[in-house]
Amino acid sequence: MSKNKNVLFLREEYGDGHGTYTYPDGEKYEGEFKEGKFDGQGTYTYPDGEKYEGEFKDGREHGQGTFTYSDGRKYVGEWKNGKKHGLGIFTWSSSQKYVGEFKDGKFHGQGAFTFYDGRKYEGKWKNGKKHGLGIFTWSSRQKCEGEWVNGTENGQGSLVFPYGSRYAGEFKDGKEHGQGTFTSIDVDKYVGEFKDGREHGQGTFTYSDGRKYEGEFKDGEFHGQGTFTSFDGDKYVWDFKDEKFWNGTTYEIDGNI
């Protein structure tokens, strides 16, 4: 109800029926009363232009109602004990919009949030944050799908980039982290460990022409010991540092060194 008051009942003359009550600071309720409390259909307005229109129970917003903010934001939906609770739509003047479930005034349950720039998240929410299974899409057609924890992607998921490259695997704090597979648009493929969004640890990188590197990676580059197989089958067991050959042995396809 009021942003500044805890008054839930009025004097006896405001018993049952319809009436208007104006506070000294200009806040005003007009609507139905029951036993001195706002109860039924009513409108509560504030001096700054903010307004609630809808159902009341025991002096609080309860049931279906619309709250219009002075800055252009608006909520239309269900209320419980003075808080947004149930199904509703929250819009911003910037054209951002949330459509879905609320609990105790926060996004909670199944819902879709559309950003002003075209990005969109559809999925589960908890206490106002993305939490559970969800899909995040960009206007560029990039898409991230999987598990979210406290607002960031954590756990199993997939990421499709605008030009067709794809990652499928584990995430941590919104980045590729753990075991995963990255396939580029030209069908180069990396399968192995990731850290903070880059190939890091043990992995296998297969080129579209058949060449292959199996071994250690660091920050997205060959680093450490690995085996490089050429497209004609020759193998090179080398040590790498920052993706550069450091030292090693070459094995031809017939086994000769």
C-alpha positions as CSV (number, residue, x, y, z in Angstrom):
1,M,0.0,0.0,0.0
2,S,1.6,3.3,1.1
3,K,5.3,3.7,0.8
4,N,5.5,5.6,4.0
5,K,2.8,4.3,6.3
6,N,1.8,1.1,8.1
7,V,-1.8,2.3,8.6
8,L,-4.1,-0.7,7.8
9,F,-7.4,0.5,9.3
10,L,-9.2,3.7,9.8
11,R,-11.8,5.2,12.2
12,E,-15.3,3.6,12.7
13,E,-17.0,5.9,10.3
14,Y,-15.0,4.2,7.5
15,G,-16.7,0.9,8.2
16,D,-18.2,-0.9,5.2
17,G,-19.0,0.5,1.7
18,H,-17.4,2.9,-0.6
19,G,-15.4,6.0,0.4
20,T,-12.4,8.3,0.1
21,Y,-9.6,8.8,2.6
22,T,-6.9,11.5,2.1
23,Y,-3.8,11.6,4.2
24,P,-2.3,14.9,5.3
25,D,0.7,14.4,2.9
26,G,-1.6,14.1,-0.1
27,E,-1.7,10.3,-0.4
28,K,-5.3,9.2,-1.2
29,Y,-7.4,6.0,-1.2
30,E,-10.7,5.8,-3.0
31,G,-12.7,2.6,-3.1
32,E,-14.3,0.0,-1.0
33,F,-13.9,-0.4,2.8
34,K,-14.6,-3.3,5.1
35,E,-14.5,-2.9,8.9
36,G,-12.5,0.2,8.4
37,K,-9.9,-1.3,6.1
38,F,-9.2,-0.9,2.4
39,D,-11.0,-4.0,1.1
40,G,-12.3,-4.7,-2.4
41,Q,-11.8,-2.6,-5.4
42,G,-9.9,0.7,-4.9
43,T,-7.3,3.2,-6.1
44,Y,-4.4,4.4,-4.0
45,T,-2.5,7.5,-5.4
46,Y,0.7,9.2,-4.3
47,P,1.6,12.9,-4.6
48,D,4.4,12.1,-7.1
49,G,1.8,10.5,-9.5
50,E,2.4,6.9,-8.6
51,K,-0.8,4.9,-8.4
52,Y,-2.2,1.4,-7.6
53,E,-5.5,0.4,-9.1
54,G,-7.0,-3.0,-8.2
55,E,-8.0,-5.3,-5.4
56,F,-7.3,-4.8,-1.7
57,K,-7.7,-7.1,1.3
58,D,-7.2,-6.2,5.0
59,G,-5.6,-2.9,3.9
60,R,-3.1,-4.2,1.5
61,E,-2.9,-4.8,-2.3
62,H,-4.2,-8.4,-2.7
63,G,-5.6,-10.0,-5.9
64,Q,-5.4,-8.4,-9.4
65,G,-4.0,-4.9,-9.6
66,T,-1.9,-2.4,-11.6
67,F,0.9,-0.3,-10.1
68,T,2.1,2.7,-12.2
69,Y,5.4,4.3,-11.2
70,S,6.3,7.9,-11.7
71,D,9.3,7.0,-14.0
72,G,7.0,5.1,-16.5
73,R,7.5,1.6,-15.1
74,K,4.3,-0.5,-14.7
75,Y,3.3,-3.8,-13.1
76,V,0.1,-5.5,-14.1
77,G,-0.8,-8.8,-12.3
78,E,-1.4,-10.6,-9.1
79,W,-0.6,-9.4,-5.6
80,K,-0.5,-11.0,-2.2
81,N,-0.3,-9.1,1.2
82,G,1.0,-6.0,-0.5
83,K,3.6,-7.6,-2.7
84,K,3.7,-8.7,-6.3
85,H,3.0,-12.4,-6.1
86,G,1.7,-14.8,-8.8
87,L,1.5,-14.1,-12.6
88,G,2.3,-10.6,-13.8
89,I,3.9,-8.3,-16.4
90,F,6.5,-5.7,-15.4
91,T,7.4,-3.1,-18.1
92,W,10.0,-0.3,-18.2
93,S,9.8,2.9,-20.2
94,S,12.9,1.7,-22.1
95,S,10.7,-1.2,-23.6
96,Q,12.2,-3.8,-21.3
97,K,9.7,-6.3,-20.1
98,Y,9.3,-9.3,-17.7
99,V,6.4,-11.6,-18.2
100,G,6.0,-14.5,-15.7
101,E,5.8,-15.5,-12.1
102,F,6.6,-13.4,-9.0
103,K,7.0,-14.3,-5.4
104,D,7.3,-11.7,-2.6
105,G,7.8,-8.9,-5.1
106,K,10.6,-10.6,-7.0
107,F,10.9,-12.6,-10.3
108,H,10.5,-16.2,-9.1
109,G,9.4,-19.3,-11.1
110,Q,9.0,-19.4,-14.8
111,G,9.4,-16.1,-16.7
112,A,10.7,-14.3,-19.8
113,F,12.8,-11.0,-19.6
114,T,13.2,-9.0,-22.8
115,F,15.9,-6.3,-22.8
116,Y,15.7,-3.0,-24.7
117,D,18.4,-4.2,-27.2
118,G,16.5,-7.4,-28.2
119,R,18.3,-9.8,-25.9
120,K,15.9,-12.2,-24.1
121,Y,16.1,-14.8,-21.3
122,E,13.3,-17.4,-20.9
123,G,13.4,-19.9,-18.1
124,K,13.5,-20.3,-14.4
125,W,14.1,-17.5,-11.8
126,K,14.7,-17.5,-8.0
127,N,14.6,-14.4,-5.8
128,G,15.0,-12.1,-8.8
129,K,17.8,-13.9,-10.5
130,K,18.1,-16.4,-13.3
131,H,18.2,-19.8,-11.6
132,G,17.5,-23.2,-13.1
133,L,17.0,-24.2,-16.8
134,G,16.9,-21.3,-19.2
135,I,17.6,-20.0,-22.7
136,F,19.4,-16.6,-23.3
137,T,19.2,-15.3,-26.9
138,W,20.8,-12.2,-28.5
139,S,19.5,-10.2,-31.4
140,S,22.6,-11.4,-33.3
141,R,21.2,-15.0,-33.1
142,Q,23.7,-16.0,-30.5
143,K,22.1,-18.4,-28.0
144,C,23.0,-19.9,-24.6
145,E,21.0,-22.7,-23.2
146,G,21.4,-24.6,-20.0
147,E,21.6,-24.4,-16.2
148,W,21.8,-21.1,-14.3
149,V,22.7,-20.4,-10.7
150,N,22.2,-17.0,-9.0
151,G,22.1,-15.1,-12.3
152,T,25.0,-16.8,-14.3
153,E,25.2,-20.0,-16.3
154,N,26.6,-22.8,-14.2
155,G,26.6,-26.5,-15.0
156,Q,25.7,-28.2,-18.3
157,G,24.8,-26.1,-21.2
158,S,25.3,-25.1,-24.8
159,L,26.4,-21.9,-26.6
160,V,25.7,-21.2,-30.2
161,F,27.6,-18.2,-31.7
162,P,26.2,-15.9,-34.4
163,Y,28.1,-17.5,-37.3
164,G,27.4,-21.1,-36.4
165,S,30.2,-22.1,-34.1
166,R,29.0,-24.1,-31.1
167,Y,30.1,-25.1,-27.6
168,A,28.5,-27.9,-25.6
169,G,29.6,-28.8,-22.1
170,E,30.2,-27.4,-18.6
171,F,29.9,-23.7,-17.5
172,K,31.1,-21.9,-14.4
173,D,30.2,-18.3,-13.6
174,G,29.0,-17.7,-17.2
175,K,32.1,-19.1,-18.9
176,E,33.0,-22.4,-20.6
177,H,34.7,-24.2,-17.7
178,G,35.2,-28.0,-17.3
179,Q,34.7,-30.7,-19.9
180,G,33.3,-29.5,-23.2
181,T,33.3,-29.6,-27.0
182,F,33.8,-26.6,-29.3
183,T,33.0,-26.9,-33.0
184,S,33.9,-24.0,-35.3
185,I,31.9,-23.0,-38.4
186,D,34.5,-24.7,-40.6
187,V,34.2,-27.9,-38.6
188,D,37.4,-27.7,-36.7
189,K,36.7,-29.3,-33.3
190,Y,38.2,-29.2,-29.8
191,V,37.2,-31.8,-27.2
192,G,38.6,-31.6,-23.7
193,E,39.0,-29.3,-20.7
194,F,38.2,-25.6,-20.5
195,K,39.0,-22.9,-18.0
196,D,37.5,-19.4,-17.9
197,G,36.2,-19.7,-21.4
198,R,39.4,-21.0,-23.1
199,E,40.9,-24.4,-23.9
200,H,43.0,-25.3,-20.9
201,G,44.2,-28.7,-19.7
202,Q,44.0,-32.0,-21.6
203,G,42.3,-31.9,-24.9
204,T,42.1,-33.0,-28.6
205,F,42.0,-30.5,-31.5
206,T,40.9,-31.9,-34.8
207,Y,41.2,-29.8,-38.0
208,S,38.7,-30.1,-40.8
209,D,41.4,-31.5,-43.1
210,G,42.1,-34.4,-40.8
211,R,45.2,-33.1,-38.9
212,K,45.0,-33.6,-35.1
213,Y,46.7,-32.4,-31.9
214,E,46.2,-34.4,-28.7
215,G,47.8,-33.1,-25.5
216,E,48.0,-30.2,-23.2
217,F,46.6,-26.7,-23.6
218,K,47.0,-23.4,-21.8
219,D,44.9,-20.3,-22.3
220,G,43.6,-21.5,-25.6
221,E,47.0,-22.5,-27.1
222,F,49.1,-25.7,-27.4
223,H,51.2,-25.7,-24.4
224,G,53.1,-28.7,-22.8
225,Q,53.4,-32.1,-24.3
226,G,51.3,-33.3,-27.1
227,T,51.1,-35.5,-30.2
228,F,50.4,-33.8,-33.6
229,T,49.2,-36.1,-36.4
230,S,49.4,-34.8,-39.9
231,F,46.7,-35.4,-42.5
232,D,49.0,-38.1,-44.1
233,G,49.4,-40.0,-40.8
234,D,52.8,-38.9,-39.6
235,K,53.0,-38.2,-35.9
236,Y,55.0,-35.7,-34.0
237,V,55.5,-36.0,-30.3
238,W,56.5,-32.5,-29.3
239,D,56.7,-30.1,-26.4
240,F,54.9,-26.8,-27.0
241,K,55.2,-23.4,-25.4
242,D,52.7,-20.7,-26.4
243,E,51.7,-22.7,-29.4
244,K,55.3,-22.9,-30.7
245,F,57.3,-26.1,-31.2
246,W,59.8,-26.5,-28.4
247,N,61.4,-29.9,-28.8
248,G,60.3,-33.5,-29.7
249,T,60.4,-36.5,-32.0
250,T,58.8,-37.2,-35.4
251,Y,57.3,-40.6,-36.2
252,E,56.5,-41.5,-39.8
253,I,53.4,-43.5,-40.6
254,D,55.5,-46.6,-41.0
255,G,56.9,-46.2,-37.5
256,N,60.3,-44.8,-38.5
257,I,61.8,-42.0,-36.5
